Amino acid sequence: MATSIRLNTEIEQRLDFLASHTGRTKAYYLREIIEHGIEDMEDYYLATEVLERVRKGQEAVHSAAEVREELGLEN
């Protein structure tokens, strides 16, 4: 799937420099950045949704002691 984005001048220059000095394409680095960064973005944005549900009392919260007990990890 082809996608286009606008980059600010500084990022574009940094990407150009990296590509020209490593012999790889800008597209290669953009794919790498997206593939490695999307997991962090998912974690962040999905976690903020859960946090909002916790704050509203819509999400169950358990203490570490409760979890250990439930899993049979208490001595």
N, C-alpha and C positions, 0 to 999 in steps of 0.2 A: 504494500500500500504506500503510495507516495504521499508525503506530508510536507508542507513547507512551514517554516517559522521565520520570524524576524529576530535577529540578534542585535544587541547594541554593539557599537563599534569596537569597544574594548574586548568583548567576548569573541567577536568575529576575528579580530587581530590575533588573539591568543590561539584560537583554533587554527587559523592559517599558519601561524608559527609552528605549532605542534605538528601539523600535517606535513609541512615542508621539511621540517628537520627530522622526521621519522620515516618519511616515504610512504606514509599511509594517507588515506583520503579523509577529508573532513567528515564525510558520511560515516566512515568507520568509527570515528571518535564519537560522533553524535549517537550512533547506535549503542556504543559501549556505555556512554553516560546515561542513556535512557534505561538500558537493561540493568545497570548496577544501581541506578537511583530510584527506579520505580518501586522497589520493595520498601525503601525508606519512606517514600511518599505515601504508600499504602498504609504502612504502619502508623505514621503520624496522623493522617486524616481519619482513618478508622478508629484509632485510639481516642481522638477528640470527640468522636460521636459517642463512644462508650462512656467517656468521662461525663459528657452532658447527660446521658441517661442515668448515671450514678448520682449526679447532683440533683436530678429530678426525682430520685427514688424509684426509677423504673428498671434498674439493673441490680441484681443481687450482688452483695459484697460479702466476702468471707475472710476471716482473719487467718493468718498463717497457722495458728494453733488449731483452728477448726479444720483446716485442710489436712494437716498432719494427722489429726485424730481420725478423720474420715478415711484416710488412706492407710490407717493402721501403722503410722510411723512413730507414734508416741511410745516412749519407753515404759 
